[in-house]
Amino acid sequence: MKILVSTDKYKGSLSALEVCTIIGNAIRKVDKSIEVVVGLMADGGEGTVDTLVESEKGIYVKVRVKDPLGKVINSKFGIIKKDIAVIEMALASGLWLVPHDKRNPMETTTYGTGELIRKALDMGCRKVIIGIGGSATTDGGMGMAQALGVKFYDENENLLGFGGKELSRLRKIDISGIHSHVYSTEFLVACDVDNPLTGRRGAVYVYSPQKGADKHMVEELDKGLINFAKVIKKDLGNDIRNLKGAGAAGGLGAGLVAFLDAKLRRGTDIVIETTNLRQKMSGVDLVITGEGALDRQTFFGKSAYGVAKLAKEYNVPVVTINGSVLVSREKMGLENSKLFSGNFSIINRPMGLEEAIRDSRKLLEKITREVITFYLDATKTAKKRLIR
């Protein structure tokens, strides 16, 4: 028997590698003859760098970059398969880096994300995977482009500074000084939202209030991004205003497409492709996946959903083992519920979050052994009936 274990992290508790290792060891304790194949998963958000570096035995590169407010901090990205860089914009331009009382998307910049990209290009990486969740910014990726050598000017030919406040002043873009390796590099962006750049469903109205924008800032920032898109179309010939996903990460999605010719794709699809999960899926009898919390958001492109959809193509049954299960099969909808043979939580009795995190290893091992024992007994019973 062959079982594929392909889970995401349990946020705040266990990394994807730890979850997969615990499940794999528990399976072998039940039956040593079972072949366990591991495929770490991530959805392009927080933890993707760690997951891909651990999965592909890559390396970390430490970099000093500007945070969203311009303070120099320590950051990192990963390199896998010799020349593929894996970057999380949140490690340089993330909301978590900005204290609550200083959150202001008029001032915050994606410059640090550009510095990570620049370092990767300098090191010879010719494929760059960028996760863009959790941003503190609404600058359309202007800061990112500035770090890569793009110049932005106002009506008086003065160079613009940093932050969303500069978007409305933009009149001219000069890309002649952009990093020389940009045009020989493939950029893939993990983007699981389809928001356009501007308007009521755009980057500003949907996401900027959580980054510190008040009503006046929202109006100004949206006008700024409208102007940003207009100048990009005039000077670069790219129409990114209504592009699906352009509004991700305060418009960074739009900036990555406009300046780097990046491709926006679902994070799970990128990870599945990068880790060769399709090949690992071949010939398995059961797939175990899961994440910290299986909920409604799971079905908008999270890891467990991506793995289950892939398993469906191979007609392999899937069970999830999660930190918690917060959605019933009825609430999943008929098609989504068909993807899973069962959804299990490590929580086996009423307990607080702190206790669940503290005992997560023991709880995960216990539920895994129970699930596998049941699965093996059910399989044996089915085989006996077929023989009769």
N, C-alpha and C positions, 0 to 999 in steps of 0.2 A: 504494500500500500504506500501511496505517495501523497503527502499533504503539503500544500503551499501555504505558508504563513506570511501574510503581507499586510501589515498594520501600520497605522500612523502613531504618532506620540500620544500619550495621555497628558495633555497640557498641565504643567505645574506639578507633575508627578513622575512620569517615566518617559524616557526618549523612545523613539521608534525602535531603535536597536535593542533597548532593554525589554520592551514589550514583546518583540519577536523572539528574543532569546528565552525569556521566561516561558512563553507558550511552547516553543520548540522543546525545551527541556522537560516540560510537563508531559508533552506527548510521548517522549521517549521513555519516561517513567512508567507510563501505562503500557507501552509496547515498544520494546527496543528495535523490533524489526521494521517499524514504520520509517520510511525515508522522509525527512523533513527538508523542504526547500524554503529558503528565506528570501523575501523580496521587500526590503524596507520601503515604506510609502510616505509621501508628503503631498500636499495640495498646492504647493507654490508659496504658501504663507510662512508664518513663523516656524522655524525649525527646518526649513527645506535645505539650507546649506549643510547643517549638521547631518541630516538624513542622507543626502547624496554623498557627502564626503565619507561617512561611515560605510555606506552601502558599496561604494566603488573604490574604497581604500585610497581616497585622495589625500590632499594636503590642505592645510589652512595657510592663508597669507595674511599677516597682520599689517594694517595700514593706519596711518594717522590721517584723519580727515576732518572736515568741518561738519559739526552737527547742524541741525536746522536753524540755530541762531548764530552760527558762525564760530562757535567755540571749538577748538581743536580737541578731538577725542581719539581714543583707540577703537578701531573697528577691524573687520576681517571679511574675507570671502574665501571660497573654496576653489580648488582646481582638481578636476577629475579627468581621467583618461588622457593625461598629459597636457591637453590644450583646451579643455572646456572649463570656463569659469562659471561659478555659481554664486550669484549675488543676491542678497536680501536688502532692498532699499531701506527697510526699517532699521538695519544696523548702522545706518549713517544718517537717515532723514526721518526716523520714526517718531511717532507721537510720544512714545514712552520715554524719549530722551529729553522732552521739554516739560518742566514743572507746570502744574495746572495754572498758576498765576502768570505764566509767561507765554501761554499758548496764543498765538496770533498769526494766522495765515497771511496777513499782509506783510509780515516780516520774515517768515520762515522760508528756507531755500532747500532745493534738492542738490546743491553744489557737492555735498559729500558723496552722494550717490554717483555723480559724475567722476569724482576722484577715484572711487572704487573701480569704475569701468576703465578709467585711464590707466590705472595700475595693471589691470588685467591685460589690456592691450599692449602695454610696455613689456609685459612678461611673455608675450607671444601667443596669448590665447586668441583663437580664431573662431570660437563659438562662445557666446555669452548667454547664460540663462539668468533672467532677472525676475525675482519675485517682488511685487510692488504693493503688497498689503501693509496696512498700518502706518500710513504716512502722516506727518505733521504739517504737510505743505499744500499749497494751492498756487503753484507758480507755473503750471503747465509744463514742467520739466525744463524751464529756462535755466535754472541753476545748474542742472545736470549738463546742459549743452555748454554753458559758460565754462565749466570745468574741463570740457573737451576742446575748447578753443573757439567756440562760436561767439561772435560779438553782436551785441544788441544796442541799437542807438535810438535816441529820442529825435525830435524834429530839428534840434539844433546840432545834430551829429555828436552829441555827448554820449559816452558809454553809460548804459544803465547799470544800476546796482543789483542787489538781491531782493527776493521776496515778491509776493503777489501784488504789492503796491506798484511795482514797476510795469506791470502788464499794460495798463492803460496808456502809458507814456511811449510805448514801443512804436517806432515808425519804420525801422530798417533792420534787416538781419544780414550779417555777413558770415558765410560759412567757409570762406576761403582758408581760414586757419584751423579748421577742424582736424582732429587727430588723424594722421595719415593712414592708420590701420582700420579706420571705421569702415571704409568701403570694401575691405577684404575680409570682413568679419560678419558672421551670422549672429543676429540677436533674436532670441526667443523670450517673450515676456509672459510670465504666468499671470493671467488676468481672468478672473472668474466673475466679473460684472460686465454688463453691456451698456452702462450709462454713456450717453453722448457727452461731449465736452461742456456744452452750455445748456441753459434753459432749466426748467423745473425739475427735470430728471438728471441734470448734469452734475459736474464735479462740485460746484459751489453749493447749490441749494440742498443737495442730498447729504454731502459729507462735511462741508466746512464748519457748520455750527458745532460739531463735536471736536473741532480743532481750535475752537476759541473765537469763531466769527460771530459778531452780533448782526442785527438786521441790516445796518448800514454797510458793514463790511461785505455781507453777502451780495448786496446790490453792486457794490464797486468791483468786487472780484469777478462777478459774472460778466460785467461790462468789459473788464480787463481781458478775460479769456476770449470774449467775442472779438476784441481788437487783435489779440494774439493770433487767433485763427485767420483773421483777415490778412494780416501781414505775412504769415506763413504762406498763405495761398498766393499772395502777390509776389513774394521774393523767392519762394521755393517751389511753387506750383503744386503743393500738396493741400488737398481739401480734407482737413481732419475734424472739422467741427461736429459732424454728425456720425462719425465713425463709431461703431459699437466698441465700447471699452475705452474710448478716448478720455472719458471722465474719471477713469480709475486713478487713485492716488493723487488727487488734486490736479488732474490733467497730465500727469507724468506719462500715462499711456499714450496721449496725443504727441507729446514731445519725443518719446522714443521712436514712434513711427515717423514723425516729420524729420528728425535729424539723423536717425540711425537706420532708417528703413526696417525697423523691427517688425516682427510678426507677433500679434497678440493671440495667445492660445490658452486653453484651460490648463491650469497648473497640473492637475492629475494626468492629463494626456502627455505633458512634457516629461513628467517623472516616470510614467509607464514606459515611454520610449527610451529615455536615458538609461534606465536600469534593466532594459531588455525583459520586462515582465511578461511579455507575450511568449517568449521562448520558455520562460520558467513555468508558465501556465500549462504548457504542453504535457500531456500524459498524467496529470494529477487527478486524484480521486476526490479530493475535497479542498476547498479554499477557506482559510480562516482570515478574516480581516477585522477591522475595528478602529475606533478612535476614542478620544476622551469622553465625548458625549454624542450618541446617535440621536439626532433631532431633525427638525424640519430642514435646517440648513444643510444637512448631509446630502440632500437630493438636489442641491444647487451646485454640485461639482466637487464635493468633499471626497476624501480618499476612499472611504468605504464604498461609496457609490460608484466611483470610477473602477475599482477593483471588481465589484459585483457585475457591472456591465460587461467588463472584459470576460469574466468567467462565464457569463451567459452565452457569449459567442462560442465558447468551447463546450457548452452544455455540462459544466461542472457545478455541483451544488456548493453554496456559500453559506457560512454562518459568520456572524459577527460577535466578537467578544469585546465589550466596551467598558469604559469607566462607569457609564450610566446609559440607560435607554430612556429617552424622554418623549418618544413618539410611539403610539400604538400602530399595529399593522393596519388597522382601519384608517387611521389618519395619514398613513403613507400613500394611500391610493392603490388601486388594484395592480397597476403595472409595476410600481416600485416594490410592493410587497412580494411580488413574484420573483424578485431578484434574490431574496434571502430565504433559506430554509429555516432559519431561526436567528433571533437576536438576543444576546445574553449580556447581562451586566455583572460586574464583579461584586456589586453590592448585594449581599445575601441576607441582610437584615437592616432594620432602621439604624442609621449611624450618621454622624456629622461628617462634613467634608474633611476636616483635619484627620479624623480617624481613618477615613477611606484612603487618603493620601499616604498616611503613615503605614498602613497595612496593605498597600496596593499590590506588593509583590506576592504576599501569601494569598490574598484574595484572588489574584489573577491565576496563580498556579492551581488553586482549588477548583475554580469554575472550569478551567481548561481540562483538568483531569476528569471532571464529571461529564463534560460535553463529549470528550473523546471516548470515554467508557461507554456512554450511551450509543454513540455512533457505531462503535465496533460491534456491540451487542445487536443493534438493529441490522447491521450489514450481515452478520453471521446468520441471524434469523431469516433474513430475506433469501440468502443463498440456500439454506436448508429447505425452504419452501420450494425453490426452483428445482432442486434435486428431486424432491418428492414428485 
